[in-house]
Amino acid sequence: MKKMMILPIALMLGACTQTTTIGTPDKNLKAVEAKGVSQADGLISAIKPVLMQSLKADPTGASGMTACANAAMPLTDEYNKQLPSDSKVRRTALKYRNPANKPDDKDIEVMNKIIASKNFAPMVVEMNDSYRVYKPLPMAQPCMACHGDIKTMNKHTREKIKEYYPKDLATGFKPGEFRGVVVSEIKK
Ligand code: HEC
């Protein structure tokens, strides 16, 4: 009786951390996923305080735009230097702001799968000589200052977006929606 109760719970927990693979795995995928997710989380922890401090100082997001535009890439480069030589993290999105974060074909395919799955579980994908671990980023309320509706956005924030990113695609999101991913690429 006890066993029968435990099984469905174990299955439910399993579903929450489900890993989807494309291709044939030849390495312990769970270990790859854990490593990739922890590296992605590390990058988020490096960038988030800068974002949050700037929003605290100026809730409109206008000064945060400058802070983020100046800091996101150097922080990513800095973080990558601390990682083992087989790993590299980056950020991307379908509707991206920084052209340097433009997705490739595999990124687009995986992000569309994440959206279709309607859950924000990490996804592991096998490439020829590496694995990619995708950690989805949902939109939250604080993100709205800079990624929300362009029409109702603070005027100065809007101007900064136009100034730094004339081809910006990353507005019009709502809280809870899929915003993008951190990708950890780990060599085989
Ligand atoms: C203060 C303004 C600001 C806030 C708030 C903000 N962002 Fe951004 N975001 C930016 C800027 C500027 C960039 C482009 C610079 C970069 O990251 O390379 C960016 C880039 C990104 C990217 C990289 C892909 C791309 O579009 O270039 C993701 C993913 C992202 N933001 C998610 C979020 C999420 C999730 C939140 C909320 C937790 C958030 N952002 C809050 C300004 C902001």
Residues whose N, C-alpha, C, O or C-beta is under 5 A from the ligand:
A	BS01	HEC	G61 G64 M65 C68 A69 A72 M73 R91 T92 A93 K95 Y96 R97 N98 N101 L137 P138 M139 A140 P142 C143 A145 C146 A170 R179 G180 V181
